[in-house]
């Protein structure tokens, strides 16, 4: 048997061909990497985090896409202390608009930079931000980006990321000097706006002033809306006439008022009379267990009708919790406005005529049968409107926490729909709490066997098979 002779020139040609192919492939890879490096983060990265930490909502895109002025976001952070989540989010903003620029300011290099943007006694934390456009600016402390809340029933804490909400709000604030202003009615023992609701108004750049109709005959023309929150006594007939005329002439009214102890809100509820809406006497009690919370029939969980005010809450599976609410009955509408029920009880609900003096949740003689509406929306074609929620306590921080923030979101969505600020409907903070997967010991043992034993052995067997076949072919 003759041994085949090797062809040196053929081997050289084969080696040169391989080298050329390798060089071409490397050149293509380098070119692709260079091209990819200049593309925006939104085109090269995909957010697979469960809470979409690195993504922005359509609300943000609406605000950013409307920019005509240049906005600078200063990132106050020391070297090697950059927060990865904030960094990715800022890249998203910068890629969305050519009007947005992100610049780092190291406090070690620029020790006095933040002083012109913050209060004298305020502390400056790493990874805080300053958003600036022209002469307007807003400082966003790190504590407003990562929000920690204490658990209501334990010593646990929950952390959420509100970077998008804070940054988008700041951009809207610095680029729009004419922010909406609303007024809160006073003079009837009204409660102060709860902290969470007040913070949400500030975040949405809605200024809140106070207004008493006892010493003025009209509502300021600059008012985007008027808020009536938890009055403890009735308004006068003159005030009711002013509020009714205000709505008919295009004004916006957000009322959150329920039954009060030792008082009747007859004049206040008279505003609803032309629309066929009348209050039932007393406090609403639910007879259907699926429509009340924590085994308390007065803590109502109403059904939500599909509307611009409620749709986002319905889509995300949230529930509204209304404590101490009045039942609204819908009858003949004598006005030209459209009336929509936003929140409704079950058919098993009834209104306890005894109100605050009730001694039992059971239905008694004299109580009014339901179902009831607990929230209505009234809309005129010329723009005037009312959103009326028949509880004066549902925005309290405790009840808002019970609803996982849905109560405040309902009020904010109602106000946004009234004043026409649909883009500013609340951007919810994103939870950073982890959901752990718990498995049994037997399942854990099986996974270990498969991952550590079976799969490596399968690859080893496949490799041995390939080597044996090649050796047989060479013989």
N, C-alpha and C positions, 0 to 999 in steps of 0.2 A: 504494500500500500504506500503510495507516494504522499509525502507531506506537502500540502498546498503552499505555494510561495506567496509571501506578502508583497503588496504593491506599495512602495513608499510614497509615490506621488498621489495615489488614490487616498491614502491615509491623511496626507497633508491637506488634500482638497476637502476631505470630510471634516477635518479639524477646523479649517478656515471657515467652512460653511457654518459650523456650529457656533464659532466665535461671532460671526456676523449676525446670526439669528439672536444670539444672546445679547449683543449690543443693541440691536433694534428693539428687542423686548424691554431692555433697561431704559432706553430712550423714551419709549412709549409710556412706561410707568412713571418716569420723571416728569414728562409733560403732563400726564393726568394729575399727578400730585400738585404740580404748580397751578394748573387750572382750578383744581378743587380748593386750593388754599385761598384763592381770591374770591370765591363765591361766598355769599352771606351764610350765616349759621342756619337760617331757616331752610336753605336749600341743601345743606349737607348733613344736618343732624335731625334725627327723629326722636321725639319725646315719648319714651315708653314707660315713664314713671306713672304709678297708679293714680296719683293726684294731679298729673300734668303740671308739675312744678315749673318746667321750662317752656311751657306754652303760654300764649296770651289769648284772651277771649275776643269775640267779635266786638264787644264794647270798646276794648282798647284799640282795635284796628280802626274803628269808626273815628275815634278821637285822633289817632296818630295820622291817619290818611287825610284828615282835614287840615293838617298843619300848613300854614303859609309862612310862619316865622321860625327862625332858628332857635332850637332849644339845646342847652348844654346840661348834661347830667354829670355833676362832679361826684366822684366816688372817693370818699375819705377813708383811706385804708393804708396801714403800714405795709412795708415790703414783706412778702411771703405770708401775709395774714388774710389774703383774699378769700372770701366765701365763695365756694364753687357754684352754689345755686344762684346767688346774686350775679355772679359773673356771667353765667349762661343767660339769665334773664335780660341783663343789660345788652348782651349781644343781640338778643331778639329785637329789642327796641331799636337798636342802632341799624339793624338790617331792614326794619320796616319803613324807615323814612330817611331821606337824605337831609332832612332838617334836624335830625337828632344826632348829637355827638356826645360820646362818653369820654371823660377825662379823669385820670386818677390824681388825687392830691394826698401825698404822703404827709401826715401831720408831723413827722420828724423833720421833713424838709420844709414844710410850710406850716409852722406851729400856730400862726395867727389867722390862717385862711378861714376857718369856720366861724370866727368871732363876729364877722359882719352879718352872718345869717342866723344866729341863734341868740337866745337871751343870755344875759351876762352870767347867770348862775347855772345855766344848763351844762350838762356834761356831754362830751363828744365821744362817741364810741366808734371803734373800728367798724367798717362796712356800713357807715351811715352815708346818706346821700344828700346832695343839694341840687334841686332842679331850678334852672334859671332861664329866663327869657327877657331880654331887655333889662328893665329896672325891677321886674317882679321876680320873686324867688320864693322857694319853700324848702325848709330843712326837713328831712325824713330821718329821724333817729333809727338806729338799729332795732330798738325796742318796738317800733311801729311796723317793722318788717317781719320780725319773728315775735309772735304774740303768744304769751303763756297764760293760760287760764287755770285756776284751781277747780278741782272737781267739787260738785255740790254735795256729794254724799260720802266722800272719802278724802284722804290726804294726797290723792293722785293729782297730777297736772297734765294738761293737754297742750300741745304746741301746734300752732298753725303758721303758715307762711302767707303773709299779706303783701308781698312785694309788688305784685301787679296792681292791686287796688291802690296802694299808696303812691306808686309812680304815676299811674294814669291820672289819678286825682290831682297830683301836683302839676302834671303837664297841662291839664285842663285849666287849672287855676292860674298858672303863669301866662298862658296864652289868651285867656279870656277875661279881661278886666271887668266886663259887665256880667257878674255872676248873679243868679236869681236870688231874690230876697223874699222871705215869707215872714208873716207876722203871727204871733201867738196871742190869742184873746186873753185878757186878764180882767180882774174885777169881780170874779164870782168864785173865789176860792180855788181856782184852777191849780192842779198839781204842777210842779216843775217837770220839764221833759226828762224822762229817765236817761241815765248816763249813756247807755248803749245807743239809744235812739239819737241823742244829741251828738254823740261821736260820729254816727253815720251821716247825719246832716252836714257836719263839718267836713267829713271825708268827701262828700259829694259837692263841696263848695257852695252849699246853700246857707246863706246868712239868715239868722233868726232874730227878729226884733219883737218887742212887746207892743200891744195895742189895746187901749181901753176905749170902748165906745160910749163910756159915760161922760167923757169930756171932749168928744169929737162927733161930728155928724156923718162922717164918711170914712171909707177905707182908702189909704194912700194908693194913688194910681201906680206907684212903683211896686206894689205888692204882687208877686207872682201867685200867691195863694194865702189864705188865712187858715190857721190851725186852731181848732177848739179842742183842747185836751183836758179831760177829766174835771169839768166844772162841778163844784160841790153845792151850788145853789143856782136857781134859774136865772136866765137873762130877762131883761124887761121886754115889753111889747115893742117899744121903739127900737131896741137892739135887734129883735127878731125881724122887724120890717127892713132895717138897714141890711142885714145879712141876706134876706130874701131878694131884695132889689139888687144887691151886689152880684148874686149868682145869675139873675135874669139878664143883667147887663154885661155878662161875659166873665164874671169873677169866678174864682176857684175856691172851694171850701172843703177842707178835710176835717171831719168831726169824729172824735173818739170819745164817746160819752155813754155811760151805762147807768143803771139804777144807783141812786145815792141814798144814804141813810137820812131819814127825817126831812126829806125834801122831794118835790116833784118838779121835773124839768118840762113843764107844760109849754112854756113859750118857746123853748129851744126846739122841742119836737114839733111845734106848729110849723116850722120851716118845711117839714116833710109833707104836710097835709095836702098841698096842691098836687102832689105827685102820687096820691093814693096810698101813702105809707103812714101807718099809725102804730104807736107802741102798745104792746100788751101790758097790762098791769102786773107789776112784780118782777121776779127774777126767774129766768129760764132754767129748768131742770131737764136733764136728758133721761129718758126711760130706756134707751137702747145702750147696752154696755159698750158696743163698738164705737159710740159717739161721745164718750167721756173718758177722762184720764185719771189714773191713780185712785180708782175706786171712789171718786168724788163726783157725783152727778152734776154738780155745779161747774165743774171744769170741762167746758164743752169742747168737743173736737168736731167742728162742723164740716160738711161736705163743701168743696170748693167748685164753683162753676168755672168753666173755661172762659178766660178773659185776659186782656193784656196785664191786668193787675195780678192775677193768680197763676197764669200759665207756667211761669218758670218754677214756681213751688210745686205745682202738680207734676211737671216733668221730672223733677228731682226727688219726688216721693216724700215731701215734707208735710207735716200736719200743723194746723193752727190750733192754739189752745186759748180759749176765751173764758176767763173767770168773771163771774157776776155780770151777766149780760142781760140786756132787755130784748124781748122778742119783738120783731117788726113784722106786721101783717100788711101784705100788699093788696090793695083794692083798685078802684077805678082811678086812672090817671087823668086829671083834668088839664094838664099842661101839654106843651109841645115837646117836652123833653122825653128822652128814652130812659126807662128805668130798668135796671138789671140787678137781680139778686146775686151777690158774689158768694155769700156764705149762707148755708141753710142747715137746720137741724134735721133730725130724723122725724118720721111721723109720730114716734112715741114720745116726743118732747111735750112739755107743758110748762106754763108759767105760774109760779107760786105767787098768789096774790098777797101773801103775808110779807114777801120781800125779805128784807134783812131780819124780820122778826119770825121767820119760819122756824119751827121746832122739829120738823121732819122733812125728808126728801120725798116722802110718799105723796101721791096725788090726793088732794082733798076737795071737798065741795067748795065751789067758788074759783077754783084754779082754771086757767084758760088752756084749752087743748091746742097743740101745735098741728102741723109744723110751722116753724117761724124762719124768717130771714134774720140773720145776724149781721149782715153787711150788705149795703146797696150802693150802686153806682148810678148817678143821674147825669145825663149828658144832653146839653143843648147843641144844636147844629152850629150856632154862632160861637161856640167855644166855652160857654159857661158850664160849670159842672160841680157835682158834690160826690165825695166818697164818704160814706157814713158807716162806721163800725160801732156796734152797740155795746161796747165794753170800754170802761174808762181806766181799766187796770191792766189790760193785756200786754202793754208795753213795759211794765215793770220788769226789772232785770231778772227776777226769779222766774216769772212766767216765760219770759223770752228764752231763758236757759232751758226750761222744760221743753220748749218747742225747737231746740237746737238752732235758735236764731231766726226761725221762720216768722215769728210775730213781727219783729222789727223789719224784716225783709218785706212783709206784706204792707206795712205802713210806708216804707220807702218807695215801693213800687206804686202804691196808690198816689203818693205825692208826685212822683216822677211822671205818672200818666196825666195828672192834672196840669202840671206846669210845662208839659211837652218836652221833658228831658229824658227821652227814652234811652239814649246812649249812656246815661249816668245811673241806670238801675244797678243796684249793688253788685260789685264784683266780689264774690265770696272769697274769704281766706281759705287756703288749701291746707288740709290737715297733714301733719307730719307724724301722726301716731301710726305705729306699725301694727299690722294684724298678723300675729304669729300663727304658723301652721303647726298644730299639735297632732302627732301620730303615735300609735302604740309601739311598744318594744318589739313586737313581732314584725310589724311593718318596717320599722327601722332596721332590724336584722336582715330582712329580705332585700331592702334597698342597698345595704352594705355589700351583701353577697353579689348582687347584680353589678353594682358600680365598681367594686374593688376586685371581685373575683371573676365573674362570668364574662363581662365585656373585655377585660384585658386578655383572658384566655382565648376568646373568640378571635381577637386580632392576632394573637400569637399563632393560632392554628392556621389562620388565613395566610400569614407570612410563610410558615413552613410549607404549606401546600404550593405556594407560588415558587419557592426556591426549588422544591423537588421536581416540579414540572419543567422548569427551565433546565435543570441538569439532565433530565431525560432527553430533552430536545437537542442538547449539545452532544450527546453520545452518538 
